[in-house]
Amino acid sequence: MEKMKILLVGGGGREHAIAQALVKSPHTEKLYCAPGNAGIAQIAECVPIGVMEFDRLIAFAKDNGIGLTVCSQDDPLCAGIVDAFEEAGLRIFGTRKNAAIIEGSKAFSKELMKKYGIPTAQYETFHSADDALAYLETAKLPIVLKADGLALGKGVLICETRQQAMDGVKQIMLDKKFGDAGNALVIEEFMTGREVSALAFVDGSHYSLMSSSQDHKRIGDHDTGLNTGGMGTFSPSPFYTEEIDRLCRERIYQKTVDAMAAEGRPFKGVLYFGLMLTQDGPKVVEYNTRFGDPETQVVLPRLESDLVEIMEACIDGTLEKMDVRFSDNAAVCVVLASGGYPLAYEKGKVITGLDEAAKDKDIYCFHAGTKTDADGNVVTAGGRVLGVTALGKDLVSARAKAYEAARKIRFDGVYMRSDIGRAIDEA
């Protein structure tokens, strides 16, 4: 494989972690990122093109001799960026539109699991608010409401009371809190158990599993408060045992890949399995059609194999020949967020302490919502601002290093959870 220019589409913490892995590859001649952020700009050339501007992205790829484009963001994947690039004769790593529906529609993914016998929570799908409200009158509590479409990871409501559930239906389906994502609604049973994330590279017929991880969705310590895009994560999960792995391989992973192929929607790219380890065995909570965020920030720093070679194998359908290896260590990521997130928050706050925090080669400060202002300062530009990831020989040492580094970073209103990885102590 010759050296080539690579274009990465996106600008969050996940993309910074992907960029870090791509520039390590000897096959990368030059890395571009559209639109990127202040951190990515340190290792790639950022170009001011939005992720949904397919025509401009294609023109840039052609004009600059891009050999491979990489996209791992839900909106462009579900809107067909891979199809558009392929029609233009360009190589791109990601999921085609007809397969990205596995994330783009909760109703589709639930029906797929039911049809092919993949374990998941019991559910019902509703297209009318009145029908959903009538169902809730006798439904068992607590219960989970899921907006059918994409909602930035926030379209899921866990309702403890019947009134909360009724209010949730109104917010999603009538008030359109998540826009068109709420045109349909999935209501499902509340599952209990440990949550684990498993990411896999997929080439249409085969998969190669990455290291397990665990996200922390709620804004507050002890998993309280509103849902977010993710406040921190760790890898590997001590709860993802050899027995759990065996059950997932037997009941979930290959069955999902085969189901998509059987539906005429062969899946290529990264398939994210959100799992619940219940008393009845592992069940699927959700699928994503991309690298998770912030799971990527703890998984890719542990990847020993060449990411470019893996992505090429996924495109060509030769993943089975690849040796995908991860280090026998651990990683913990602590997210630094803007005060007020996930509701209203201010931007443009100057960030200090980044160089001091990342002095150790085992520390990564992945930029999520940042930009460089007119004076050359790195400033906040989003709700989730940074993901501070530390590698360690085990989870306990990685967590200590992550928090030590995170405390060196300052900006007005900075907020982080103090209990990322608390479950490690219970393992």
Secondary structure, DSSP 8 states (H G I E B T S, - for coil): ---EEEEEEE-SHHHHHHHHHHHHSTTEEEEEEEE--TTGGGTSEE----TT-HHHHHHHHHHTTEEEEEE--HHHHHHTHHHHHHHTT--EES--HHHHHHHH-HHHHHHHHHHHT--B--EEEES-HHHHHHHHTT--SSEEEEESS--TT--EEEESSHHHHHHHHIIIIIS-TTGGGGGSEEEEE---SEEEEEEEEEESS-EEE---BEE--EEETTTEEEE-S-SEEEES-TTS-HHHHHHHIIIIIHHHHHHHHHTT---EEEEEEEEEEETTEEEEEEEESS--TTTHHHHGGGB-S-HHHHHHHHHHT-GGG----B-SSEEEEEEEE-TTTTS------B-B-HHHHT-STTEEEEESSEEE-TTS-EEE-SSEEEEEEEEESSHHHHHHHHHHHHTT-B-TT-B--S-TTGGGGG-
